[in-house]
């Protein structure tokens, strides 16, 4: 083939073509080649996509792609040859694995997924069949056949039945319900794969057929592991029904490594095999390059540091309008049951092609992902030092009114520009750092601009959102909302903010905050440290081991996934809390209790931590926001929220 590759032995055959072992006569090495016939347009395009996506990835735990060739009526992908059985074969031959062995495998797959996700590639089919296990313990992730490139793949029109992609035994609940797979779907699939490795069955148990597994996946009906031992906690975290509750790849690797460290011999081999990684995201091989290569805009090439935002004039003290936070799409949503309608929806999308994907991360530094080297363009850097206000510029909005910056509203990772006309705030443009990702639908679109992937969500109800995926996997949300003027276009505001933010990010990492947080600020603390097992015992079923940090650990969630019961705690700021709930003293601090503040089956307590003057001289309240949710009666939820808030206040008093 191509006067270079001599076919030697068939390795496998599937619906999309054949795989052969071949000899590369030029370099005198064995390779694996997969081919599809050009007359089968779907298989050929899928093979080309696999080459393009996997060709970007250079990692010792990923099967390397060397070349893509069209030869006559056939197209070929040339890959690294790995003489090793799949994890599925190992399980058949040996039965369930010991937790330590499965954990070591999981660490390596998590490493592979971290590398893939940083490059903007979602695997979409992490299963035991696609994990190769060498005799020396090194693992290779293979088969990117249904992978998805976040920067270029169009959002699928939801009106077309394209089938649910993936193997039903390992299918994430959101994919079973018709959503495109994303990075967090890969993490569920990793958990399902490791569950199968130690338990000998799908996390959904044993079912009669694919449709039965799909029905279980729709409900997220994961069974408690029995043989997992120390892997139980990381497995349950990976198998969380709600994607945002799952750890991202770097954090999953840390959890797995803590439970079941990789043997030193495997670590040494991986170190020996890890070649120098390219400093920039690897371009697709020339032979499979996208027909529309992304060229960064001229402004991206500028080496100048980003200019600080211009502080516009703001209304005098007393005229400031309180702007309640508006959550981006993709924030936590709870449901108490999945009815027949959900099953019907899942059945409708299953033309059971049961063959998927799209792009949250929370790394060591809270949930913001790993800190990037200081010089990396498009990276967050140290998450607590990143300045959200540096991504906004009042000059972007002068055509809409009189813009001014509000640096002290909402969570510590937030900054707002308010548009003022005639002493009235008519619109708000907000920047948040977060690990939340966009939820694609038939109206969403994405594009790669330099090192940033911009996801454009459709405007609705006077609001328009943009999600920026940074080079290190972190997220920036830009959200624009009408306040008192239906005539202002929130999507025009979002576009203006996005243009400036992308220019700044492509010049370098997110600029640093101009000053550290003041002594006594909640932003210096870690939210997950404020509730321990003793305090959480007041909420049966919710334990300290289930904690899930928000970005930079400025928020934390503890949840019992089986009962949909949980606690969400975060640090927040506002100008006044008196209208937000019933006043009460808890632990000696002023607090406000608000039943059903976040909807039915919720209760929120806001406990004042300190009051200070912001940069404009206005009184600002920094407080702990604590929400309890679950199927319990509202009165019980509020009793629990008050008890937990009291425990938090006492811990803060000792800090």
C-alpha positions in Angstrom: 0.0 0.0 0.0 1.4 3.4 -1.1 4.6 1.6 -2.1 5.6 1.5 1.5 3.3 -0.6 3.7 3.2 -4.4 3.3 0.1 -6.0 4.7 1.1 -9.0 6.9 -1.7 -10.1 9.1 -5.4 -9.2 9.7 -6.0 -8.1 13.3 -9.7 -7.4 13.2 -12.8 -6.6 11.2 -15.7 -4.3 12.0 -18.7 -2.6 10.4 -16.4 0.3 9.5 -13.5 -1.6 7.8 -10.6 -3.9 8.7 -7.4 -3.5 10.7 -4.1 -5.2 9.7 -0.6 -5.5 11.0 1.7 -4.2 8.4 5.4 -3.5 7.8 6.6 0.0 7.2 9.4 -0.9 4.8 10.9 2.6 4.8 11.3 2.8 8.6 11.5 -1.0 9.1 8.9 -1.2 11.8 5.5 -2.8 12.4 2.5 -0.6 12.2 -1.3 -1.1 12.4 -3.4 0.1 9.4 -7.1 0.5 9.3 -8.9 1.0 6.1 -12.3 2.0 4.7 -13.5 2.0 1.1 -14.1 5.5 -0.4 -17.4 4.3 -1.8 -18.6 4.0 1.8 -18.7 7.8 2.4 -19.7 7.5 6.0 -16.9 5.1 6.9 -14.3 7.0 4.9 -15.2 10.3 6.6 -15.2 8.7 10.0 -11.7 7.3 9.4 -10.5 10.7 8.2 -11.9 12.3 11.3 -10.2 9.7 13.5 -6.9 10.5 11.8 -7.4 14.2 12.2 -8.4 14.1 15.8 -6.0 11.4 17.1 -3.2 12.8 15.0 -3.2 15.9 17.3 -2.4 13.7 20.3 1.1 12.8 21.4 1.0 10.8 24.6 2.5 7.5 25.8 -1.0 6.3 26.8 -2.6 7.0 23.4 -2.0 4.9 20.3 -0.2 7.2 18.0 -1.3 8.1 14.5 1.4 8.3 11.8 -0.3 8.9 8.5 -3.5 9.0 6.5 -3.5 7.8 2.9 -6.0 7.6 0.1 -4.9 4.8 -2.2 -7.1 4.0 -5.1 -10.6 3.2 -3.9 -9.5 2.8 -0.3 -8.4 5.2 2.5 -6.0 4.1 5.2 -5.0 5.3 8.7 -1.5 4.2 9.7 -1.1 3.8 13.5 1.3 2.6 16.2 1.2 -1.2 16.4 0.6 -2.3 20.0 0.9 -6.1 20.5 -1.4 -6.2 23.5 -4.9 -7.5 24.3 -7.7 -5.2 25.1 -8.9 -4.8 28.7 -12.1 -6.6 27.6 -10.0 -9.6 26.5 -8.1 -9.5 29.8 -11.4 -9.5 31.7 -12.7 -12.5 29.7 -9.5 -14.5 30.3 -8.8 -13.6 33.9 -12.1 -12.5 35.3 -12.5 -9.3 37.4 -9.3 -7.5 38.2 -8.0 -6.5 41.7 -8.7 -2.8 42.6 -5.0 -2.0 42.6 -4.5 -3.2 39.0 -7.7 -1.6 37.8 -6.7 1.7 39.5 -3.3 1.7 37.8 -5.1 1.2 34.4 -7.5 4.0 35.3 -4.7 6.4 36.1 -3.2 5.9 32.7 -6.5 6.3 30.8 -7.2 9.5 32.8 -3.8 10.8 31.8 -4.6 10.0 28.2 -8.0 11.8 28.4 -6.4 14.8 30.0 -4.1 15.1 27.0 -7.0 14.6 24.6 -9.2 17.1 26.3 -6.5 19.8 26.4 -6.3 19.4 22.6 -10.1 19.8 22.4 -10.8 16.2 21.4 -13.5 14.1 23.2 -13.0 10.4 22.7 -16.6 9.4 23.0 -16.1 5.6 23.3 -14.0 4.8 26.3 -14.7 1.1 26.9 -12.7 -2.0 27.9 -12.6 -2.8 24.2 -10.7 0.4 23.5 -8.1 0.1 26.2 -5.0 -2.0 25.4 -3.0 -3.5 28.2 0.6 -4.4 27.6 2.4 -7.1 29.5 4.6 -4.5 31.2 1.5 -2.7 32.6 1.5 0.2 30.2 -2.0 1.1 28.9 -2.9 2.6 25.5 -6.2 4.3 24.7 -7.2 3.5 21.1 -10.0 3.9 18.5 -10.9 7.6 18.2 -13.4 6.6 15.5 -16.4 8.5 17.0 -14.3 11.2 18.6 -15.3 14.8 18.3 -13.2 17.9 17.8 -14.6 20.7 20.0 -13.1 23.5 17.8 -14.5 22.3 14.5 -17.3 19.7 14.6 -20.6 21.3 14.0 -23.4 20.9 16.5 -25.7 18.2 15.4 -29.2 19.3 14.4 -31.4 17.9 17.1 -34.2 17.4 14.7 -32.3 14.6 13.0 -32.2 11.1 14.5 -28.5 10.3 14.4 -28.7 7.6 17.1 -27.1 7.3 20.5 -23.4 6.9 20.0 -21.5 4.6 22.3 -21.9 1.2 23.9 -25.0 1.0 26.0 -23.2 -0.9 28.9 -21.0 2.2 29.4 -23.3 5.0 28.2 -23.4 8.2 30.3 -27.0 9.2 31.3 -26.8 12.5 29.5 -25.9 10.7 26.2 -28.6 8.2 26.7 -31.0 11.1 27.1 -30.0 12.5 23.7 -27.2 15.0 24.5 -23.9 15.0 22.7 -21.1 13.5 24.6 -18.5 15.8 26.1 -15.5 15.7 28.3 -17.5 14.7 31.4 -19.1 11.9 29.3 -15.6 10.5 28.8 -15.1 10.6 32.5 -18.3 8.6 33.2 -17.2 6.1 30.5 -13.9 5.8 32.3 -15.7 5.1 35.5 -17.9 2.5 33.8 -14.9 0.8 32.3 -13.1 0.5 35.6 -16.3 -0.6 37.3 -16.6 -3.4 34.8 -13.0 -4.3 35.3 -13.4 -4.8 39.1 -17.0 -6.0 39.3 -17.2 -8.1 36.1 -20.3 -6.3 34.8 -21.7 -3.0 33.7 -22.4 -0.4 36.4 -26.0 -0.7 35.3 -25.9 -4.4 36.3 -27.0 -7.2 33.9 -29.6 -6.5 31.3 -31.1 -8.6 28.5 -30.3 -6.4 25.5 -29.0 -3.0 24.4 -32.4 -1.4 24.8 -32.6 -2.6 28.4 -29.2 -1.1 29.1 -30.2 2.1 27.5 -33.3 2.4 29.7 -31.1 2.0 32.8 -28.6 4.6 31.4 -31.5 7.1 30.9 -32.2 6.8 34.6 -28.6 6.8 35.6 -29.3 3.6 37.5 -25.7 2.8 38.7 -25.4 0.0 41.1 -23.2 0.2 44.2 -19.8 -1.5 43.6 -19.1 -4.5 45.9 -15.5 -5.5 45.0 -14.0 -2.1 44.4 -12.4 -1.6 47.8 -10.4 1.6 47.8 -11.6 2.4 44.3 -15.2 2.8 45.5 -14.9 6.6 46.1 -13.3 7.5 42.8 -15.6 5.2 40.9 -18.7 6.7 42.4 -17.4 10.2 41.7 -16.8 9.3 38.0 -20.2 7.7 37.8 -22.1 10.7 39.1 -25.4 11.1 37.2 -24.9 14.9 36.7 -21.9 15.7 34.5 -20.7 18.7 36.6 -20.4 16.4 39.7 -17.8 14.3 38.0 -14.1 15.0 38.3 -12.3 16.1 35.2 -9.4 14.0 33.9 -6.6 15.5 36.0 -8.6 15.3 39.2 -9.7 11.8 38.3 -6.1 10.7 37.9 -5.3 12.2 41.3 -8.2 10.4 43.0 -7.3 7.1 41.3 -3.6 7.5 42.1 -4.4 8.2 45.8 -6.5 5.0 45.9 -4.3 2.8 43.8 -0.9 4.2 42.9 0.7 3.1 39.6 3.6 0.6 40.2 7.0 2.4 40.0 8.0 0.1 37.1 5.1 1.4 35.0 5.8 5.0 35.9 9.5 4.5 34.8 8.4 3.0 31.5 6.0 5.8 30.8 8.7 8.3 31.7 11.1 6.7 29.2 8.4 6.6 26.5 7.2 10.2 27.0 8.8 12.2 24.2 8.9 16.0 24.3 5.4 17.4 23.8 4.9 20.2 21.4 4.6 23.6 23.0 1.5 24.5 21.1 -1.6 22.2 20.4 -0.4 20.0 17.6 -1.8 20.7 14.2 -3.4 17.9 12.3 -1.0 16.0 10.0 -0.7 17.8 6.6 -2.3 14.9 4.8 -5.4 15.1 7.0 -5.4 18.8 7.7 -8.7 20.6 7.9 -9.6 22.2 4.6 -10.1 25.4 6.6 -7.0 25.8 8.8 -7.6 28.3 11.6 -5.4 31.4 11.3 -5.4 33.5 14.4 -6.6 37.1 13.9 -3.9 39.7 13.5 -4.5 41.0 17.0 -3.6 37.6 18.4 0.0 37.9 17.2 0.6 41.1 19.2 3.1 40.5 22.0 1.9 43.5 24.0 0.5 42.8 27.5 -3.2 43.3 27.8 -4.3 46.8 28.9 -6.2 47.0 32.1 -9.9 47.7 31.7 -11.0 51.3 31.7 -13.1 52.1 34.8 -16.1 54.0 33.7 -18.0 56.4 35.8 -20.5 54.7 38.1 -23.7 56.0 39.9 -23.2 57.6 43.2 -23.5 55.5 46.4 -27.1 54.8 47.1 -28.0 54.7 43.4 -26.5 51.3 42.7 -28.9 48.7 41.5 -28.5 45.2 42.9 -28.2 42.8 40.0 -29.0 39.2 40.9 -26.7 36.6 39.5 -28.0 34.7 36.5 -26.6 31.2 36.1 -25.2 30.0 32.8 -26.6 27.1 30.9 -25.0 23.9 32.2 -25.3 24.8 35.9 -26.5 22.1 38.3 -30.0 20.9 37.6 -31.8 18.5 39.8 -34.6 16.1 39.0 -36.4 13.8 41.4 -37.6 11.2 38.9 -37.2 10.3 35.2 -40.6 9.5 33.8 -41.9 7.8 30.7 -41.3 10.9 28.6 -37.5 10.6 29.1 -37.6 6.9 28.1 -39.7 7.8 25.0 -37.2 10.5 24.1 -34.3 8.1 24.4 -36.1 5.5 22.4 -36.8 8.0 19.7 -33.1 9.0 19.2 -32.1 5.4 19.2 -32.2 4.3 15.6 -30.0 2.0 17.6 -27.0 2.9 15.6 -25.7 2.6 19.2 -22.4 3.6 18.0 -19.9 10.3 20.7 -19.1 14.2 21.7 -18.5 17.9 22.8 -16.3 19.7 25.8 -15.2 21.1 32.8 -12.5 20.8 34.6 -11.5 20.9 38.2 -7.9 20.3 39.0 -5.7 20.5 42.0 -6.2 24.2 42.5 -9.8 23.9 43.3 -12.1 23.0 40.4 -10.3 25.3 38.0 -7.9 22.8 36.6 -4.1 22.7 36.7 -2.3 26.0 36.9 -0.7 26.8 33.5 2.9 27.9 33.1 3.1 31.7 33.4 3.8 32.3 29.7 1.1 30.1 28.2 -1.3 32.1 25.9 -4.9 31.2 26.5 -4.3 29.6 29.9 -5.8 30.5 33.3 -2.5 30.2 35.3 -2.9 30.2 39.0 -6.7 30.1 39.4 -6.9 32.3 42.5 -4.7 35.0 41.1 -6.6 35.2 37.7 -8.4 38.5 37.3 -11.9 38.3 35.6 -12.0 42.1 35.3 -9.0 42.0 33.0 -11.1 40.3 30.4 -13.6 43.2 30.2 -13.1 46.7 28.9 -15.7 49.5 29.3 -14.6 50.9 25.9 -16.3 47.8 24.3 -19.7 49.1 25.4 -19.6 52.9 25.1 -22.0 52.7 22.1 -24.7 51.1 24.4 -24.7 53.6 27.2 -22.4 54.6 30.1 -20.6 51.4 31.2 -18.9 51.0 34.6 -17.1 48.1 36.3 -18.4 46.4 39.4 -15.6 44.3 40.9 -17.4 43.3 44.1 -20.5 41.5 43.2 -21.2 37.8 43.3 -18.6 35.1 43.6 -14.8 35.9 43.8 -14.3 34.6 40.2 -16.8 37.1 38.8 -16.6 40.7 37.4 -19.5 42.8 35.9 -19.8 45.7 33.6 -23.1 47.5 34.0 -24.5 49.7 31.3 -26.2 52.8 32.7 -28.6 55.3 31.1 -30.3 58.1 33.0 -29.3 56.7 36.4 -30.8 53.3 35.5 -28.8 50.2 34.9 -30.2 48.8 31.6 -27.9 45.8 31.0 -25.3 43.7 32.8 -22.3 41.9 31.2 -20.7 39.4 33.4 -17.5 37.3 33.3 -17.2 34.2 35.4 -14.4 31.7 35.7 -15.9 28.2 36.1 -15.6 24.6 35.2 -19.1 24.5 33.7 -19.3 23.8 30.0 -21.8 24.8 27.4 -24.8 22.5 26.7 -24.9 22.3 22.9 -28.3 22.2 21.2 -29.4 22.6 17.6 -28.8 26.3 17.7 -25.3 26.3 19.3 -22.1 26.8 17.3 -18.4 26.9 18.1 -15.3 28.2 16.5 -11.6 28.1 17.2 -9.9 31.5 17.5 -6.2 31.2 18.1 -6.0 29.0 21.2 -9.5 29.7 22.4 -12.6 27.7 21.5 -15.7 30.0 21.6 -19.1 28.4 22.0 -22.0 30.6 21.0 -25.2 29.8 22.7 -28.6 31.1 21.4 -30.0 34.2 23.1 -33.3 33.8 25.1 -35.4 35.7 27.5 -33.2 38.8 27.3 -30.0 36.9 28.0 -27.1 35.8 25.8 -24.2 33.6 26.8 -20.7 32.7 25.4 -18.5 29.9 26.7 -14.7 30.2 26.2 -12.6 27.1 26.4 -9.1 27.9 27.4 -6.0 26.1 26.2 -5.5 24.5 29.7 -9.1 23.2 29.9 -10.5 26.0 32.1 -13.6 27.8 31.2 -14.6 31.5 31.0 -18.3 32.4 30.9 -19.4 35.7 29.3 -23.1 36.4 30.0 -25.0 39.5 28.9 -28.5 40.3 30.2 -31.1 43.0 29.7 -32.2 44.7 32.9 -34.6 47.7 32.3 -34.3 48.0 28.5 -35.8 45.5 26.1 -34.3 47.4 23.2 -30.7 46.6 24.0 -29.4 43.4 22.3 -27.7 41.1 24.8 -26.0 39.1 22.1 -24.4 42.3 20.7 -23.1 42.9 24.2 -21.9 39.3 24.5 -20.1 39.5 21.1 -18.3 42.8 22.1 -17.2 41.2 25.4 -16.0 38.0 23.7 -14.0 39.9 21.1 -12.0 41.7 23.7 -11.6 38.6 26.0 -10.3 36.4 23.2 -7.8 39.1 22.1 -6.5 39.3 25.7 -6.3 35.5 26.1 -4.5 34.9 22.8 -1.8 37.4 23.9 -1.0 35.5 27.1 -2.4 33.9 30.2 -5.3 35.5 32.1 -3.8 38.7 33.7 -3.2 38.7 37.5 -5.4 40.5 40.0 -4.0 43.9 40.8 -3.9 43.2 44.5 -4.3 40.2 46.8 -7.5 39.5 48.6 -7.7 41.4 51.9 -7.0 39.7 55.2 -10.3 38.2 56.5 -11.8 37.6 53.1 -13.6 34.4 52.5 -11.7 34.2 49.1 -8.6 33.2 51.1 -10.3 30.1 52.4 -11.3 26.7 50.9 -15.0 26.0 50.9 -14.6 22.2 51.0 -12.8 22.6 54.4 -15.8 24.2 56.1 -18.0 21.1 56.5 -16.5 17.9 57.9 -18.1 14.5 58.6 -19.3 15.5 62.0 -21.2 18.5 60.6 -22.6 16.6 57.7 -23.9 13.9 59.9 -26.9 16.2 60.4 -27.8 15.4 56.8 -28.2 11.6 56.5 -26.7 10.1 53.4 -24.4 13.1 52.6 -20.8 12.5 53.6 -17.6 14.5 53.5 -16.1 12.0 51.1 -18.6 13.1 48.4 -17.3 16.6 48.2 -17.0 18.2 44.8 -15.1 21.6 44.7 -16.2 24.5 42.5 -13.7 26.7 40.7 -10.7 27.5 42.9 -12.5 25.8 45.8 -14.6 29.0 46.4 -17.6 26.7 46.5 -18.2 23.0 47.3 -21.0 20.5 46.9 -21.6 17.4 48.9 -24.2 15.0 47.5 -25.8 11.6 48.0 -26.3 10.7 44.3 -28.7 7.9 45.0 -31.3 10.1 46.8 -30.5 13.4 45.0 -29.8 14.9 48.4 -27.1 17.5 48.8 -25.5 20.6 50.1 -24.0 23.4 48.0 -21.9 26.0 49.8 -20.2 29.0 48.1 -18.7 32.4 48.9 -20.7 35.3 47.6 -21.0 39.1 47.8 -24.0 41.6 47.6 -24.9 45.1 48.6 -27.8 44.0 50.9 -29.4 40.7 52.0 -32.3 42.0 54.0 -34.8 41.3 51.3 -33.5 37.8 50.5 -34.8 35.9 53.5 -36.1 35.8 57.1 -33.5 37.3 59.5 -32.0 34.9 62.1 -28.9 34.7 64.3 -26.9 31.5 63.7 -23.7 30.9 65.6 -23.6 34.5 66.7 -23.8 35.9 63.1 -26.6 37.6 61.2 -28.1 35.2 58.7 -31.1 35.1 56.3 -33.2 31.9 55.7 -35.0 31.5 52.4 -37.1 28.4 51.9 -37.5 27.3 48.2 -35.0 30.1 47.2 -33.7 27.9 44.4 -37.0 26.2 43.7 -39.1 23.4 45.3 -37.2 21.1 47.6 -34.5 23.6 48.4 -33.6 25.9 51.3 -30.9 28.6 51.4 -29.2 30.3 54.3 -27.0 33.4 53.7 -24.7 34.1 56.7 -22.9 37.4 56.9 -19.2 37.0 57.2 -18.1 40.7 57.0 -19.1 44.1 55.6 -16.7 46.4 53.9 -16.6 49.3 51.5 -16.0 48.4 47.8 -13.9 50.4 45.4 -16.8 52.9 44.9 -17.3 53.4 48.6 -20.5 51.3 48.7 -21.3 48.9 51.6 -20.7 45.3 50.4 -21.6 42.2 52.3 -19.4 39.1 52.0 -21.3 36.1 53.0 -21.5 32.3 53.0 -24.3 31.0 50.8 -25.5 27.5 51.8 -28.2 25.5 50.0 -29.7 22.2 51.0 -31.8 20.2 48.5 -33.5 16.9 48.3 -36.8 15.1 48.5 -37.3 16.0 52.2 -40.0 18.4 53.4 -39.0 22.1 53.2 -39.0 22.6 56.9 -36.6 19.7 57.4 -34.3 21.1 54.7 -34.2 24.5 56.4 -33.5 22.9 59.8 -30.6 21.1 58.2 -29.4 24.2 56.4 -29.4 26.2 59.6 -27.5 23.5 61.5 -24.9 23.3 58.8 -24.5 27.1 58.6 -24.0 27.2 62.4 -21.2 24.6 62.0 -19.6 26.7 59.2 -19.8 29.9 61.3 -18.1 28.2 64.2 -15.4 26.9 62.0 -14.8 30.4 60.5 -14.6 31.8 64.0 -11.7 29.5 64.8 -9.9 30.2 61.5 
